[in-house]
Amino acid sequence: MPNCLNCHQYFEGKFCNHCGQKCYTEKDKSLKSILNEALHFFTHLEGKLFTTLKTILFRPGKMSSDYSRGIRQKYYKPISFYLLCVLLYLVFPMFSGLNMEMKFYEVNPLYGELAAKQIVQKMATTGLSREALAETFHRKSESTAKVLLLLLIPFTAAIIYLISFKSKRWMFDNFILATEINSFYIILFYFIFPPFVIGINYLRPSTVSEGMASLAIILTYVVYVFFLLRRSLQLKKFPLLLATIKLVLLHTFTIQFIYKFIVFECTMLFIQ
């Protein structure tokens, strides 16, 4: 009966039943063993990523339902998948979207006037010109927006709770579902939509406007949320349609106004 070098517990078999560490032999020190471990890591990682991506895109709500019921081994961790989407979006941005330049905050219909006043005050306190402040703002907002994207998960979970509080769902389930919704949102609007518009403009520039393309993507998002909630909340038709409308409107408002306002305020705070 071997003694685990990691936790010093005795166990039987190849793996310690206390900490899970493998009992290594001389064969595990060979080059072939190292290559096998590397191959296993990449194929295992790729398999989980592909399964998670395919399920999120084509079977709305299934990943969340499975994960909440304890079926987790075949999926990439939801929060890790979401962070991966965020990382890819920030590394390869095809759309300004979630990380806007300073000038766009000034024309926001909800808090544009407040943002404009704060910009003038910041120029006065720092001595920076508008161009220098805009450049500094854009540089700092990139890292700020990246961290604050995590706020979309609890915000969306709270929205799900509000539209489904009668079902007495666990908050954990709402968080997982919120992660799936936001992962799909980033994939649809910032990975699929830009190439879609570029492709249409290249192939048939005079037949489909960007507004029509945007409407098609928004309708896709609405349909996705409908089927996601149908699987997750199991509501009847009219309550399901009502819940879909509420979630889409509140989620869009949260991203376009609350999240972006927080990004603006935090970025301005960090500029000294």
MOMO-V164695 format. One record per pair of residues at least 24 apart in sequence whose C-alpha atoms are under 10 Angstrom apart, sorted by sequence separation. I is the first residue (numbers start at 1). J is the second residue. D is the distance in Angstrom with one decimal. If there is no record, write none. Layout:
((I:J:D) (I:J:D))
//
This chain:
((50:74:9.9) (51:75:6.4) (52:76:6.0) (153:177:9.0) (154:178:7.5) (157:181:9.8) (193:217:6.9) (48:73:8.4) (49:74:9.0) (50:75:8.8) (51:76:8.0) (52:77:8.7) (153:178:5.5) (154:179:8.9) (156:181:8.3) (189:214:9.1) (192:217:8.9) (193:218:9.9) (222:247:9.2) (48:74:5.7) (49:75:7.0) (50:76:8.8) (52:78:8.4) (152:178:8.1) (153:179:5.8) (156:182:8.1) (222:248:6.7) (47:74:8.1) (48:75:5.1) (49:76:5.7) (103:130:9.8) (152:179:8.4) (153:180:9.2) (221:248:8.2) (222:249:9.7) (47:75:8.6) (48:76:5.1) (49:77:9.1) (53:81:8.6) (102:130:9.7) (153:181:8.9) (189:217:7.5) (47:76:8.9) (48:77:8.9) (52:81:8.1) (102:131:9.9) (150:179:9.4) (152:181:9.9) (153:182:7.3) (188:217:7.5) (189:218:8.7) (44:74:9.4) (45:75:9.6) (46:76:9.4) (152:182:7.3) (153:183:9.8) (188:218:9.3) (218:248:9.6) (45:76:7.9) (102:133:8.6) (103:134:7.6) (44:76:9.9) (49:81:7.7) (102:134:5.7) (150:182:9.9) (188:220:8.7) (189:221:8.9) (48:81:10.0) (101:134:7.2) (102:135:8.5) (149:182:9.5) (188:221:7.7) (101:135:8.6) (102:136:9.5) (102:137:6.5) (101:137:7.6) (102:138:6.8) (185:221:7.5) (100:137:9.7) (101:138:5.8) (184:221:8.5) (100:138:7.6) (101:139:9.5) (99:138:8.1) (102:141:9.1) (185:224:9.9) (101:141:8.5) (181:221:9.6) (184:224:8.9) (100:141:8.3) (101:142:9.8) (184:225:9.7) (99:141:6.9) (100:142:8.9) (99:142:6.4) (181:224:9.1) (98:142:9.4) (99:143:9.5) (181:225:7.7) (99:144:9.1) (100:145:9.4) (99:145:6.3) (98:145:7.4) (99:146:8.6) (181:228:8.4) (98:146:9.2) (180:228:9.3) (98:149:8.8) (177:228:8.7) (90:142:7.9) (177:229:9.2) (90:143:9.2) (90:145:9.3) (177:232:8.2) (90:146:7.5) (89:146:9.7) (174:232:9.6) (86:145:10.0) (87:146:7.9) (173:232:9.3) (86:146:7.3) (86:147:9.6) (83:146:9.2) (86:149:7.8) (83:147:9.8) (86:150:9.4) (169:233:8.9) (164:229:9.9) (83:149:8.8) (167:233:7.7) (185:251:9.9) (82:149:9.7) (83:150:8.2) (167:234:9.6) (185:252:9.9) (82:150:9.0) (167:235:9.6) (160:229:9.5) (164:233:7.4) (182:251:9.1) (163:233:9.9) (181:251:9.4) (79:150:9.1) (82:153:9.5) (164:235:9.5) (160:233:9.7) (178:251:9.9) (182:255:10.0) (79:153:9.0) (163:239:9.7) (163:240:9.9) (163:242:9.1) (164:243:8.1) (163:243:6.1) (162:243:9.7) (163:244:9.1) (160:243:8.9) (163:246:7.4) (162:246:9.6) (163:247:7.5) (162:247:9.4) (160:246:9.3) (159:246:8.6) (160:247:7.1) (98:186:9.4) (159:247:6.8) (97:186:9.8) (159:248:9.9) (160:250:9.7) (156:247:8.5) (159:250:7.1) (160:251:9.5) (97:189:8.5) (98:190:9.1) (159:251:7.4) (97:190:7.6) (95:189:8.6) (96:190:8.7) (156:250:8.5) (157:251:10.0) (94:189:10.0) (95:190:6.1) (155:250:9.7) (156:251:6.5) (159:254:9.5) (79:175:9.3) (83:179:9.6) (86:182:9.8) (94:190:6.7) (95:191:8.6) (155:251:8.3) (78:175:9.6) (79:176:7.9) (82:179:6.5) (85:182:9.5) (86:183:8.2) (89:186:7.7) (93:190:7.6) (94:191:7.4) (78:176:6.8) (81:179:8.7) (82:180:7.6) (85:183:6.6) (88:186:9.9) (89:187:8.5) (92:190:9.7) (93:191:8.5) (94:192:9.8) (95:193:9.0) (156:254:8.1) (77:176:9.7) (78:177:9.1) (79:178:9.8) (80:179:9.6) (81:180:8.9) (82:181:9.6) (84:183:9.2) (85:184:9.1) (88:187:9.8) (92:191:9.2) (94:193:9.3) (95:194:6.7) (152:251:8.8) (155:254:7.5) (156:255:9.6) (78:178:9.7) (79:179:6.4) (82:182:7.4) (83:183:8.5) (85:185:9.9) (86:186:7.4) (90:190:9.9) (94:194:6.3) (95:195:10.0) (155:255:9.3) (78:179:6.3) (79:180:8.7) (82:183:5.2) (85:186:6.9) (86:187:9.2) (89:190:6.9) (93:194:9.7) (94:195:8.3) (68:170:9.2) (78:180:7.0) (81:183:7.5) (82:184:8.8) (85:187:7.1) (88:190:9.9) (89:191:7.5) (152:254:7.9) (88:191:9.2) (152:255:7.4) (155:258:9.5) (68:172:7.7) (69:173:9.1) (79:183:9.0) (82:186:8.7) (86:190:9.9) (151:255:9.8) (155:259:9.2) (68:173:5.7) (78:183:8.6) (82:187:9.7) (85:190:9.7) (67:173:8.5) (68:174:9.3) (85:191:9.3) (149:255:9.4) (152:258:9.7) (68:175:9.9) (152:259:7.4) (65:173:7.9) (68:176:7.4) (151:259:7.7) (64:173:7.3) (67:176:7.7) (68:177:9.0) (64:174:8.8) (67:177:9.5) (149:259:7.9) (64:175:9.1) (65:176:8.6) (148:259:7.8) (149:260:9.8) (151:262:9.8) (64:176:5.7) (65:177:8.0) (148:260:9.4) (63:176:8.8) (64:177:5.3) (63:177:8.5) (64:178:8.8) (145:259:8.8) (148:262:8.1) (149:263:9.2) (61:176:9.7) (62:177:9.5) (64:179:8.5) (145:260:8.3) (148:263:7.0) (61:177:7.1) (64:180:6.8) (147:263:9.5) (60:177:9.8) (63:180:7.8) (64:181:9.6) (145:262:9.0) (146:263:9.4) (62:180:9.6) (144:262:9.6) (145:263:5.8) (148:266:9.3) (61:180:7.5) (144:263:6.5) (145:264:8.9) (60:180:8.4) (61:181:8.6) (143:263:9.9) (144:264:9.0) (60:181:8.7) (142:263:9.4) (145:266:9.1) (141:263:6.9) (144:266:7.2) (145:267:8.6) (57:180:9.7) (141:264:7.5) (144:267:6.5) (56:180:6.9) (60:184:9.1) (141:265:9.9) (143:267:9.1) (56:181:8.7) (141:266:8.3) (142:267:9.1) (57:183:9.6) (140:266:9.5) (141:267:5.4) (144:270:9.2) (53:180:10.0) (56:183:8.2) (57:184:7.0) (137:264:8.7) (140:267:6.2) (141:268:8.6) (52:180:9.8) (56:184:6.9) (139:267:9.4) (140:268:8.8) (138:267:8.7) (141:270:9.2) (53:183:9.3) (57:187:8.9) (137:267:6.5) (140:270:7.7) (141:271:10.0) (53:184:9.0) (56:187:10.0) (57:188:9.1) (136:267:9.4) (137:268:7.1) (140:271:7.9) (136:268:9.6) (137:270:9.0) (53:187:9.6) (137:271:7.4) (133:268:9.6) (136:271:7.5) (133:271:8.6) (126:271:8.3) (127:272:10.0) (111:257:8.4) (115:261:8.8) (122:268:7.7) (126:272:6.4) (110:257:7.5) (118:265:9.1) (122:269:9.3) (125:272:8.3) (108:256:9.4) (109:257:9.3) (110:258:9.9) (108:257:8.3) (112:261:9.7) (115:264:8.1) (119:268:8.2) (122:271:8.2) (111:261:7.8) (115:265:8.6) (118:268:8.2) (122:272:8.4) (110:261:9.5) (105:257:9.8) (108:260:10.0) (108:261:9.5) (115:268:9.7) (105:260:8.4) (105:261:8.1) (98:255:8.0) (97:255:9.9) (98:256:8.2) (97:256:9.0) (105:264:7.6) (100:260:8.4) (98:259:8.7) (99:260:8.1) (98:260:7.2) (102:264:8.0) (60:223:9.8) (61:224:9.1) (65:228:9.7) (97:260:9.8) (100:263:9.5) (101:264:9.7) (60:224:6.4) (61:225:8.7) (64:228:9.2) (99:263:8.5) (100:264:9.1) (59:224:8.9) (60:225:7.5) (61:226:9.8) (62:227:9.9) (63:228:9.9) (98:263:9.3) (99:264:9.6) (102:267:9.9) (58:224:8.9) (60:226:8.8) (61:227:7.4) (62:228:7.8) (65:231:7.8) (102:268:9.8) (57:224:8.6) (60:227:6.0) (61:228:4.4) (64:231:9.5) (65:232:6.3) (56:224:9.8) (59:227:8.3) (60:228:4.4) (61:229:6.9) (64:232:7.8) (65:233:9.7) (59:228:7.8) (60:229:8.2) (61:230:8.1) (62:231:7.1) (63:232:9.9) (60:230:9.0) (61:231:5.8) (62:232:7.8) (60:231:7.5) (61:232:5.8) (56:228:9.4) (59:231:9.2) (60:232:8.9) (61:233:9.4))
//
